[in-house]
Each structure stands twice: as C-alpha cells, then as structure tokens.
C-alpha cells in the first residue's frame, strides 16, 4: 500500500459511513437536532462534504463539485454558494435540510473527485505547501489528513445522532 492508497482508504471509510448514516432516514429525521444548539445529521453530512469539496478542490486546482455539478441549486439553501458551514450558529444549522438521496449524491460526487485527485499523488507531492497562513505552513499531506480527520469526526457525530433517532 502506498500513501495515496492509505489516504483513499481513510476517505472511503467516511464516505461509506456517511452513506450508511443517511440511508433510510426521512428528511425530518435527518433534520432532527437532539438539543437546540446541536447539529443535525443533514447539517453534519452536508458540512463534512462541503469542507472536503472546498479543501480538495482548492489544493487540486479543480472546481468545487458544489457549483460545477450544481448541487448549490439542487440543495436550494439560503446560504452563500461559498459557505461550508464553518462557524454556523443554531439558525444556520437548522436551515440545512435535504433528503437522504441528495445528501448521498453530493457525498458520492465529492468522494469521486477526491479519489480521482488523490490516486494520482506520489509521496513527494505531499510536501507541497498549500497554505502559508499558518505557522508552520500547511502541506498537502497535512491538509488531506485534516480533511480525512474532519470527515471521520463528523460521520461519527452523525452516527451518534442516528442512534438517538432510531433507538427511540
């Protein structure tokens, strides 16, 4: 296994987990928030996908799937097209609603673009600096691990909320 294969495996686990979390749930269940300040499954899956889409498109020099495949219109959210959910408050979280098929389609389209990019990487590519706003500057490898970690955490959170919904 090479580094690209390892990254793809990590990202694929979040993709598979995200699909499993939304499968069979209604839009109402996906929008359920266990507390007023909590995130819904719909928001968590949308957000993790938006962040992956934004970050990978940026480092790969690609258009985001969100706009290129017109998911922005398909979701019809009252949010700016560039919004990834970072810093959202309770009202913005509540505004992110979608059905399971749409969430799964966006997640899968972003996953396909991510895998298409990552499978072409070699180890030396991972040392390329992609963000100089941090100290130390962020390399491609660090950014991709950050994306994989963020996705895994949010899928875990979504799975927890699903457990609350389907067990009641």
Secondary structure as GFF3:
##gff-version 3
##sequence-region A 1 168
A	DSSP	alpha_helix	3	22	.	.	.	ID=ss1
A	DSSP	alpha_helix	27	31	.	.	.	ID=ss2
A	DSSP	alpha_helix	41	60	.	.	.	ID=ss3
A	DSSP	alpha_helix	65	68	.	.	.	ID=ss4
A	DSSP	alpha_helix	71	75	.	.	.	ID=ss5
A	DSSP	alpha_helix	90	95	.	.	.	ID=ss6
A	DSSP	alpha_helix	100	118	.	.	.	ID=ss7
A	DSSP	three_ten_helix	123	127	.	.	.	ID=ss8
A	DSSP	beta_strand	129	131	.	.	.	ID=ss9
A	DSSP	beta_strand	138	139	.	.	.	ID=ss10
A	DSSP	alpha_helix	140	166	.	.	.	ID=ss11
###
